[in-house]
């Protein structure tokens, strides 16, 4: 789905606002509002998506890995 969206784009802009991070012993939760502005290659039509997003990352060895994205 993401590849198709990117392939159809002439221009794509992604923005995060108001990020809040909560740290736990072996995990991190990040929440923010997102906005995606897309101009399609065909017809130069503009699409806009906005909403909340929420990531949970868990520490594996020395790195953090995303285990969920809502």
Secondary structure, 3 states (H helix, E strand, C coil): CHHHHHHCEEEEEEEEEEEEEEECCCEEEEEEEEEEEEEECCCCCEEEEEEEEEEEEEEECCEEEEEEEC
